[in-house]
Amino acid sequence: MTELTVTTTSVASLPAEWAVIGVAPGAEGPVPVPGPGTSGSFDDGMPRLLAGLGATGAQGETVALPAPAGIGPGLVLAVGLGPADERGGYDPEVLRRAAGVATRALSGADTVALALPARTAEAVEAVALGALLGTYAFTAYRTTAQRAPVRTVTMVVDPGRLTPAQAAVRRAHVLGREVNRARDLVNTPANDLYPESFATAVAAAGREHGLAVDVLDEDALAAGGYGGILGVGQGSARPPRLVRIAHTHPGATTSLAFVGKGITYDSGGISLKPVGANEIMKRDMAGAAAVFAAVLAAARLGLRADVTGWLALAENMPSGSALRPGDVLRMYGGRTVEVLNTDAEGRLVLADALVRAGEERPDAIVDVATLTAATRFGLGDHVFAVMADDDAFRDRVLAAAREAGERAWPMPLPPELRRSLDSRVADIANHGERMGGGLVAGLFLREFVPAGVPWAHLDIAGPAFNEGEPHGCTPSGGTGCAVRTLVRLAENAAAGESPARRSPATAAAPDGRAGER
């Protein structure tokens, strides 16, 4: 990954190839936004030159131009920040995106100096993380030379803020590495990333970082009665896995369980997806990738919380041995599910993992999944949904997403939709009303969460994979969505913001929910 350091040296004295500055709309054209170490270096003649090159200062706009005389870097990349806020500053997400735009635009450069207006630790971290995420490129399968990411980025910070800036950059390094790890996994084609190879990668990372990793193979899954994971995986020549990876801290006073959907390829099974819907189905393990990366980040940051990840891994394929519509599965924990649609498979593997995660009685459970097209239709490709059975916990998840710079939106779990999951032959069906399908999926998952444990469901179907052009610090392909939110949630829990456990006697849960039998 790109090397990123901080300095208090002025931009004019740095021996970099490029200097990156922010520009904003002004009364008579774009104007440079003062940043640490700039001290008027880009004022003389710069506004006129920027205007002459067609710059406006709009967010995400980039203009390259020669540096003024006496500036160490010979070239300048001016990145639009848009108008300042009412306090005269910029939201961290604006800075994060600007830094990502800059480092992506400068691919192939050797040394870059960033002089964006980052004057707080939060802003420094945003710029650092954006810069690292912007350098991402998935080139594992390229046989021709590609432009290399920027080799070295130097961030200019105010002299009195060096120590907190260095700490912010260290956190950004961890987050950037783990978000990019998740991106790599999502982008890896299914012929190379399948349940066994995914589990092998988790085990290797666990050994590297000293984490406990347990892998249940198909025999162990059968012995344990994991009917959901086995049912989804039975049509594939590549058998399923359930992986547990855990970060524990001796001083932890709170625990979180993250559960990730890991369908390494989703054909839809017998309920086959239509032509045009299969090409990106390698992405259907993005939830598991996010959980894996978040647990690693928690460990590398030394968070004072116990964070356990559960990765429910299977490949959903049609074959003579595949799950059929109308089959009934006996899930882990004993409940039975009538399978009406084999393309509603993610909720089946998650159900097994949710029950198993709940046996450890964590203080809260969060599942992450590219679960429904319905949610994507409703919220688009830039926002993920958050559903929960506990309003206070849902609000904490949303706050964590906001603090992390990811866009999330609360969605309800309407009780009247639950009836559509009633089955004539089993305890519950895996498919219900089509309208509000994302909410119905959330209601299904809620059935398998232990009573008394706050739970949230993150449906990342839209933002997990970018089919369009790169934007901000988001590349094409896998985005690493939800990693930052999960890490922030764990950090908040480690700082004492633990969800209050409700007692089973007072928990508002439907009849038959896991833990109430």
N, C-alpha and C positions, 0 to 999 in steps of 0.2 A: 504494500500500500504506500501511497505518497507519504514522504517524510514531512512532518509539519512541526515547526518550532515557533517560539515567540521571541520578540526582541523589543527593546525600547529605543533602538537606533532610529533616527529619522529616515524616512523613505529616500530622501535625497542622497543619503550616504550609503545605501545598500547596493551591493554589487549584483543585483538581480537583472534578469533579462526584461522582465515585465513588472510594472507597477499597476495594481488594480485599485481604482478609486470609485467612489459612488458619486453619481450626479442626480440632480433633482430638477424638476421644472422650475424656471424662474420667470420673473415678469417680462424679461426680454430674451428668454431662451434658457437652455439648460445651464446649470451652475454646479461646480464641484461642491460636494458635501464634505466639510472638514472632518478629517479622521485623525487618529493618533499619529503623530510624527509627520504630519503634512505641513503644518504651520505656514500656510500661504504658498507652498511650493507650486501649486497648480492654478493659481488665480490669474496671473498675468496672461492675457490673450487666450486662455483656455475656453471661456464661454463662447467667444466669437468663433473659434475653430470648431468647437462642438456643433454649434448651430450651422456652420457652413457644411459640416459633414452629415447634416440631417438628423442629428440627435434631438431628442425631446425630453429625456430624463424619465420616460415611462418605465414602470417596473419591468425588469427582464431584458430591456434593450441593451445592446452592447455596441460600442464603437471603439475601434482601434486607431491610435494616432501616435505621432512621435512625441516623446517627452520634451518638456521645456529644457532649455539650456541649463546645465548645472545639476541635473537630476541623474543619480546613478543608473537606474534602469533606463534603457534607451527607448523603451516603448511603454505606452500607457493603454490599458483597457478600461474604458469608462463604462460602468454598469449602472443602468437606470434603477433608482430606488423609489421613484414616484414621490408624491408630496409627503412631507413629514407629518407626524401626528400632532395633536393639539399641544403636546409638550415640547415639540420641536425635535423629537427623536423618531426612532423606527422600531417597529415590532420585531422581535427576534426572528419570526418566520420570514419577514421581508429580507432581513440580512442573511438568513440561512439560504434562501433561494438565490439571492444575488451572488453569494459566494459559490454556490453550485453552478450557476450559469457561467461564472468567470472561469472556474477551473476546467469545466468541460470545453469551453471555447478555446482554452489555451492548451489543449492536449498536444503533446509533442514538445512543449517548452521544457527547459531544464530547471530554471529558477524563477519563482514568482513571489513578489512582495504584495501582501494584502494590506491595504490601508483603508478599509471600510470603517464607518463610524461605530466601532465597538468599544464602548467606554465602561461597560459593566461586565462582571464575570458571566452573566447570562448572555449578553451580546457576544462576548468573546467566544463562548462555547457554541453559540449559534453559527457564527462565521466559520469557526474551525470545523464543525460537523458538516456544514453545507459544503465547504471546500473538499472535504474527504469524500462525501457522498457524490459530489459532482465529478470526481475523477474516475468513478466506477465504469468499467467496461467488461463485458463478458466475452472473452476471446479464446476460451479453452478449445473451441472446435475450429478456429480459423487457421488456415494453412498459409495464408499470405500475410505479409507484414502489415501491422496496424499502427496507427499513431499511439505512442506510449502515453500513459497519463503523466501529468506534471510530476517531475521527480522530486522537487523540493518546494514547499510553500513556507514562507516566513511571514508571520503575522506581526504587525506593528501594534504595540499596546502602550498605554500611558506609563511613564516611569514609576509612578506611585502604585501601580496595580499589577506589577509583574507576578508576584506570588499567587494571587487568586487567578490570574490569567493562565499561569502554568497549570494549576489544578483543573481549570476549566478545559484546557486543551487535553489533559490526560483523560478526562472523562469522555471527551469527544473522540479521542482515539479508540477507546473501547467500544463506544456506541457505533462509530463508523465501521470498525472491523466486523462487528456482529451483524449490523444491518446488511453489510455487503456479503457476509457469509450466507445470510438468508436469501439474498438475491441470487447468489451462485447456485444454491440448491434449487430454487424455483426455476432457474433458467436451464438447469441440466436436463437433457432429454430423458424420457422414461426408459429408454433401452439401457441407460447407464445408472439412473437413479430409480431403484425399486425398493420394496420394503427391506430386503436383506442388506443391500448396499447402504441404504439410509441408516439402518441400525448400526452398521459397521462404522460409518462416519461419526455417529454419536458416541460410540464406544471409544474411538480414537481420541476425540476431543475431550471426553471425560478423563481419560488417562493423562492427557496433556495438562489439564487444569485441576486434576485431583478431585474429580467429582465422582460420586457413586452412580453407576449405570447398570441397570438390569434390563435384560432383553428376554421377552417371552417369544419363543418360536412357535411354529404351528402345533407341535406336540404339547407344549406347555399351555398354549391357548385352549386346546381341546380338553386337556386335563382340568383346566380351571373353569371351563364352561363359558368361554367368551364367544357366545353365539353370534353377536353382531359383527365382530371383526372377522371371524371365520366365515360367516355367511357371505359377506361382501367379497372376501378374497378367494372363495372357492372356485370361481370361474377362471382364475389365472394360473399359469404355470409357475408364477413367482408367489410363494406363500406369504401370508401376512405376518406382521410383528406388532407387539406392544412394547414400547420402550419407556422406561422410567429413568430420568436423569435428575439428580438432586444436588442442590447447593445447600449446605447446612452451616450455620454459624454458631459457635459455642455460646455467644451472648444473645442469641435470638429470643425474642419474646412473642413473635408472631410468625405465622406460616401462611404461605399462599400456594395453591395448586393451579398450574396452567395446563390446559388440555388442548392439544392441537389435532385438527383433522389432517391426516396424512395420506390422502389418496394419490399415490404416485402417478397414476394415470386413470382417468375416468372416461370410459367409453359409454357409460350409461348402463352397461350390462345388457341384459335381454331387452330392457326398455331403452334401446339404442338411441344415442343422440343423433340428430339430423346432420346431414352434410353441412359443413361450415362451422359446426360447433365443436369439432374434435381437435382442431389444430393446436389449441393452447391448453389442452386438458392436462398437460404435464404440470400446470400451475396448481392443481387441486390439492397439493400438499403444502401450500403456502402457510396455512395455519400451524402445522407441525414445525415448519422451518422457523416461524416467528417464535414459537415457544422454545425451541432448542436454542436459538440465538439469545433469547432473553435470559434464560437460565445461565448460559455462559457469561453473559454480561454481568449478571448479578454476582456471580462468583468472582469475576475479574475485578469488579468494583469493591469486593469485600463487604457486601451489604449485610447489615445486622438483621437478617431475616432468613428464615428457611423457605427456599423457593424450589418447588418440585415441578418438573415438566413431565407430562404424559403424552407420548406421540403414538397415535393410533394409525398404524401404517398398513395399507392394503392397496391392491391394484384391482380395479373394477372392470372385468372383462366378460364378454359373452363367449360361451363355449358349451360343450355338452355337460359340463359339471357346474355351470353357473347357476346362481340363485334365480328362481323364477318368480314372476308376479303371482301372488297367491300362496307362496310358501310361508311357513310360520317359523320364526327363530326363537329359541330360548336364550335370552340375554344373560350376561354376567349378573348374578344376583337373583335370577329365577324368573323375571317377568317375560311374558311372551309377546312377540310383535308379529303381526301379519304384514307381509311385504306386498304392498299394492303397486309400488313403482321401484324398480331396481336402480333408477337414477336418483332416488332419494336415499343414497347410500351413506353419505357423510354422517347423517344423524345416527345411523346404526353403529358405526365404529365409535363415534363420540359417546354414545349411550353406555357402551361397555366401559370406556375409559373414565367417564364421569362417576359411575358407581364405584369403580376401583379406587379412583382418587379420593372419593368421599370416605372410604373406609379408614383413611388416615386422619380424618377429622381436621382438615386444615381450617384456618380462620376464614378463608374465602376461596372460591373456585372461579376461574375465568376460563371459558373455552373460546377458541379462535378458529374460524373456519371460513373457507370460500364456500358458503353453504347453499345460497339460493340465487337464482337469476332474478327472482322477484325483488329481492333487496337491491340488486344492481339496477333494475328498472326504476325503482323508486328513488334511489339516492345517487345514481350515476356512478362515475368511475373515480371520484375524488373523495368520497365520504363513506365511512363505514358505519354500520348500525350497532347500537348497544341496547340490548334487552336485559332485563334483570327482574328477579322476584323481590328485590329489596331496593326501594327508591334511594335510600341513603348511599348504598354501595354503588348503584348505577351512577349517581352523581359523582362519586369519587373516581370512578373509571373515566367518566367524561372529563373531569377536571385533570386527571392524569394525561389524557389525550391532548387536551388544550395546552397544558404545560409543556408537553413533548413536541408540540407543533404538528400534531396529526389531527385531521378533521373527522369528528365523530358526531353522531346524532342519536338522541334517545328515541327508541321505538317501544310501543306498548306490547303487552301480552293479553289481548282481549279474551276474557274467559268464555265468551260465546263461541269463539272459534274452536275451543277445545273439543266440542261435541263432534266435529268433523273427523276427529281421530279415533272415534269409537269403532271397534271392530266387531263383526258378528261371530268371529271364531277365536280371537285372541284377546289379550289384555288391552292392546292398543294397536292401531295401524300406523304405518310409517308415512302415510300421506293423507292429507285432508283437503280442505277447500283450496281451490286454485287462487282465488282472489285473497290477497293477504298471505300468500304462501310463505313468505319469509317469517311472518309472525307465527304461523302454524308450526313451522320448523322449530322456532324458539319454544313454543308450548310443548312440543314433543320432548325436547331436551330437558325441560324443567322437570318432567316426570322422573328423571333418573338422577336428580340432584338430592343429596341427603337433606332431610328437613332440618332446619336450624342453621344451615351453613349458607351465608350470603353467596350468591352466584350471579355471574354476568356472562352473556353470550355476545361475542363480537363477530358479526357477519361481514367479512372483508372481501366479499365476492367482486366488488367493483375495483377498489384501489389496489388490490394485491398484484395486479399484472397490468402494465401499461401497454396497450396495443398500438398507441400512437407515437408521436415524436417525443423526445425528451423535453422536460420542462423543469425549471427551477433546479432542484437537486435530485429530481426523479428521472431515472433512465428509462429507456424502452425496455420492456420485459418485466422481470421480477422487480418489485419495488422495496421489499423488506417491510411492508406495511405491518403495523401493530407492534413491532419490536420495541420502538421507543416508548410507546404507551405502556407496555407491560413492565419495562424497566422502571419507568417513572412511578408506576403503581407500587412496585416492590420497594423503591426508594422511600416513597411516602409511608409505606407500612413500616419500614425499618426505622423511620423517624418518629414512629409512635401513632401514626394514623391508621390504626387497625380497625377493620370492620367489626362492629359489635355482634357477637354471636347471639342469635335468638334461640330461645328454648323451643324444642319440638312441640311443647304444649301450646305455645302461642304463635307458632309459625303459621302463616297463611299459605297453605299448600293444598292442592287438590287431593281428593281421595286416591289412595293407591300409590302416592308418590314414594320414591325410594326412601327408606329409613322410617316409614310409618306403618309398615306391615307388622 
